[in-house]
Amino acid sequence: MKYLVIVGDGMADYPVEEVNGKTPLQVAEKPNMDEIARRGRMGMLRTLRPSLPRGSDVANLIMLGYDPCSCYTGRGPLEAAARGIRAGDDEVVFRCNLITVEENRVADYSGGHITTGEAEVLISELNKRFSNIGRFYTGVSYRNIFVSKRGQGLKATPPHDIVGEEYGKHLLKPDNEDSRLLNRMMVESISVLSENQVNIRRRNKGEKPANMAWIWGQGRMPNLEPFALKHGLRGAVIAAVDLIKGIGRLAQMHVPDVPGATGYYDTSYENKAVYAVKSLEESDFVYLHVESPDEAGHEGSFETKVKVIEEMDKRLFRKILDSVDENVSISILVDHPTPVSVRNHTLDPTPFAVMKPGLNGDGLPFDEDSGLRGSFGLVDGMEIVKLIKRV
């Protein structure tokens, strides 16, 4: 038996009064997700821990069977692993967002979704100015990496948690030599980046400038047990974002680079489907992650989230259903809700569905209410791989 798991990042949501108390999953036309759910069984998945960050890093580690209480060190190291970035035992790895600040407030956690090419220019400028403090590495779009011997043990705030708030209230804490140095670097990055030609051009085109480097999610490089040893399955990861690719690489799973996979609305759903199906030839378990629903949730756009779900269904799920044979188990997971009314992650359980040959289905469409009615009931995320194999 082969296993294909499709993760819609942040796809779950809350009911919205303006659309008769429905969620984006309930409004969206998604016949292919619904086919999988109706032919399979549903339940709710507990993917986060109240004591840990409410992030995709923790949730996806849990859904792959890795206990974050023992292996999670921070988001930055996971993303660095995706790029083969090396860090010394005495170094700390941060995630570095290129963000937009206006009048001392965080206006956009993504720098207006700056392109990777533009980010490369800005990262080069940061390295010229702050090489005495650490090293910056270009990632994808606004998602980049910073490595330094400073910063272990500091409290950092994700920029998507503080949109609209004064950035000065959320700098690194507590007050010590490391925090003062790194906070000064972040504040000085505003003048460094604001006058760069990349941001001058962006402002002239009416786009948001990526005018501040914001570091967070730090930790030292972790060690993960190989996925094949943990689960007895050869694994592969299909993803656009470095966070998920990094988890896959640390778990010694196959992680191909998918052409056109961007982690945003313009991602190539078709290529992701092709690479997932191809990976099933050599792997027993393929973990396909799609970032775009989460981006719509963070932007607070119900309409965009509905559209993204429909695009996923039409361009990714349909292609997969047309391409795999009957000996493949297909599951749909959601790593956490990103409700448009909250514009951030929440701890609520998420709906999931497992379709497998010979499994009697619940006959329910894929949405939050169906998850609550599903025959699996509430399942802890650490058990989902075992459950998928067992049923």
N, C-alpha and C positions, 0 to 999 in steps of 0.2 A: 504494500500500500504506500502511495505517495501522499504527501500532505502540503497543501497550499494555504497559507494564512494571509489574509488581506487586512491590513490595519488602516482604518480611516482616522487619521490623527484629529482629535478634537471634534469628531463628527456628532457626538451626542449633544443634546441641548435641553433647554427648558421650554415649556409651552409659552406661546406668545399670544396675548389677548387679541391683538389686531388681526390675527388669522384664526379666530375661533378656538384659541387655546391649543393650537397645534405646534409641533416642533418642525424644524427644517426637514428632518427625516420623514415626517408624516405628510408634509406638503409636496416634497419632491416626487417627480415621476421617476421611479427607479425599478422597473420591472425585473431586472436581472438580479439585483440584491434581494428583492422580494422572492424571486424564484428559489434562490439558495436557501433563504430563511424558511420558506414554506415546505420545501423538500427536506429540510433539516430540523434540528431542535434548537430552541433558544433558551437564554437565561440572562442573568446579570453578572457582571464581572467586577470584582473589587480590585482595582489596579494601583491604588496609591496607599500611602501610609500617613496618618495625621502628623507624625513626628518628623517627616522628611519633606523635602521640597515637592510641590505639586507640579512636577514637570514630566515631560516625555522621557527624560533620562531614567528617572525612577520607574515610571510605568512600564517602559519597554524592557528594562532589565527584569522586572517582575514577571512580565508576560512570557519572557524567554526562560524563566525558571531560575533566575539569579537573585538571591536575597540581597537587596540593597543595604540592609543593616550591617552586612559583613563585607560587601565588596564596593559599595558606592563611595567615591571620594570627591566627586564634583562633576559638573557637566563638561568643563573645559578639557580635562584629560581624555574623555571619550571622543570628543570631536578631533582632538589632536591625533589620536590613534588612527582615525580615518585617513589622515594626510601623511602618515608615516613620520610625524614630527617627534623628534627625540628630546627627552628632557632628563636632566641629571637627577640623581636621588635627592639632591638638595634644592631642586627647583620646583616651582609651583606653576601649574598650567591654568590659565584663565580663558574663558570665552570672552571675546571682545566684540561688542556690537558697535557698528558705526551708526550713531543715532542723530536725530535732529533735535536741537534745543532752540527755543525762541523765548526771549525775555526771561531767561533763567529757568524755564520750565521744559520738561521733556515733551516734545510735540509729536515725535514718532520714534518708536523703538527700532525701526528698520532703515532709517535714513531715506525714506521715500522709496524703499526697495531698490536701493542703489544697485547698479549692475556689477558683476564680478570684475569686469575690466576697469571700471571706475574705482572700485575698492582697492584694486591692486596698486593704483597710483597713490591713493591716500595712505595705504599701509606702508609704502616705500617712504613717503614723507614722514610718517611717524617713526620709522626706524632711523632715519637720519637725525631726528630731533632727540629721541629718547633712548639711544643705544646704550647709554650708561646705566639704564634701569632694567632693560630687558629686551626681548626680541618679539616682534610682531610677525605673524604669518597670515597670508591671504587665504580665505576660505571660499565660501559661496555667498555672493551678494553681501549683505550686512553682517554675516556670521563669520567672524575671524578669530584668531588665536593670539594670546600674549603669554610669553613664558618669562618668568623672573625668579630670582632667589628671594624675593620679598613677597609677603602676603599670606603665608600659611596661618590659618586660624582666624583670619579676619571675617567679619560678616559682610556679605555683599548682596545687593538687591538686583534682581532681574529688571531690565528697563521696561519690559512689557507690563510689569506690575505697577509702574508709577507714571504712566502717560497722563499728562496734564498737571503733574505735580512739580514742585520746585526740586531740581536735581540736587541742590545743596543739602537738602534734608536727608538724602539717601546715599551719601558718599560712604566709603568704607569705614567700618567701625570695628573695635573701639579706637579711641585716639591713642596712637603710639607712633613710633618712628616709621614703621612700614606704612601705616595708613596715611600719615602725613605726606610721605614721598609719593605714594601712588595716587592719592587724591589730587595732589598738586599737578601730577602728570595729566590726569584726566581733564582738569580745569584748563591747563595750558594747551591741551590738544584743541580746544575751541578756536583759539587764535591761529594755531598752526593749520588747521583744516579749512577754516572759513575763507581764507585768502587763496586757497589752492584753485587752480584753473578748473578743476573738475567741478567744484562747488560754485564757482562763478558762472560756469556754463549752465549748471542746473538751475540756479536762481534766475538766470536770463530766460530760461525756457519755462519758467513758472513751476519748476519741480522743487521739492524739498531738498535742502542741502544735507549731506551727511557730515555734520560739523562738530561732532564730539566722539571721542573714543570712550566707551563705557565698559569697564572690565568687571566680570562677575563669574559665578559658577566655578570657582577655583578648587584645585586639589592636586594631589600627586598621582602619578600614573598607577592604575590598579592592575591586578591580575585576575583573569577570569578562567574558570575551568573550561577546557574545550567543549563546545556544544556536543560533539559526537560522543565524548566520554560521558557527559551528563545525561544525555537522552538516548544514546544508541542510534542516532540518526545523523546522516551527513547533511549539513545545513547550508543554506545560502540566504543572503539578504539582498533584496532589491530595494534601493532607496536613493533619494536625491540628497538628503541632508546628511552632513557629516556626523551628527549625533548617532543616528541609527547605523550608518556604515561603520563607525568606530566601534560600537558594541559588537557588530558582526566580526570585525577584524580581531578584536581582543578575544572573542570566543572561537577564533580560528574557523569561521564559516567562510564560504566563498562569497566575495563581494565584488561583482562586476561593476564597472562604470557604465551607466546607461546613457547613451546619447540623448540630449534634449530633456533630461530629467533636471528640473530647476528647483523644486521645492515650492513653487508658486503656481499661480493660476495658469501660466503658460507652459506648464510641464507637459512632456510627451507621455500621455497615458498609454498610447499605443505601444511605444517602445518598452515601457515598463511591463506591459502584458507579454510582449514578445520575449523579453529577457527572463521573465518569471517562468513561462512555459518551457523555454530552452533549458533553464537551470534545473527543471524537474528531470531532465534526462540523466544528469550526473548526481543530483542531490535527492535525498528522501524528503526533506522538509524545506520549503521555500517561504520566507517571511517577506512579504511585499508591503512596504510602507508608503502611504500617500499623505503628504503634508498639507495640501491645499485647504481642506476643511478647517484646519486649525487657524490658518491665516485669516480666513473669512470671519471666524469667531473673534479673533483678536481685533479685527477691524470693526466689529459690531454691526456687520451687514447681514441681515436675515436673507435678503434677496440674493446676495452673492453666495451665501452658504448653500442655499437651495440650488443655485445654478451649478456650483462646484459638484455637489452630490449627483446631480443629473448628468454632468459631463463624465464623472467617474463611472457611473453606471453604464452609459452609452459607449464610451470609448475604451474602458478598461475591463469592466466585468463582462460585457458582451463578448469581447474578443477572447477572454479567458474561457468562458463557457463554450465558445465555438471551437476552441483549440485543444482542450484537455479531454482525455478519455474517461470512461466510467470508473477506472481504478484510482482516481484521484479524489481525496477528501478535500473539500473547500470550506474554509471557515472565514467569517467576518468578525473582526475585533475592533474595538475603539479604545485607545489608550487612556483617555480621560475626556470628560466633557469640556468644551470651551463655549459656554453659552454666549450668544450675541448680546444678551442683556448685561452680562458681567464683563465680557471682553477679556476673560482670563480663565485659567483652569480651575475646576472645582473637584472636590473629593468624591462626588457622587459615583456610585457604580454605573457601569455602562452596559448597553445591550450587546450580546454576541450570539452568533449562530454557527452551527456545525452541520454541514451536509456531507453524508458519507454513504457509499453504496450499501443498501440493505437496511439503512436506518429509517425507522418510521418517523415522519416529520410532524411538527406541531401545526402546520398549516397556517402560520402567522406571517404577516409582512415584517420587514426589518425596521423596527423602530423601538423607542424606549418603552412604550406601553406593552408591546409584544414581549420584550425582554422580561418584564415583570411577570407576565403570564406564562412564560416558557417553562418547559418541563425540567430543565436543568436547575432552576432555582438560582440562588445566589452562590457564586463560586469565587474562591480567592484566586487572584491572578497567577500566583505561584503554581497553581495546579492545572492551568489551562492546557499546557502541552501534554501532560499526562492524560487529561480528559480526552483531548482530541485523538490521541493514540488508542485510548481504551474503548471508546464507544463503538 
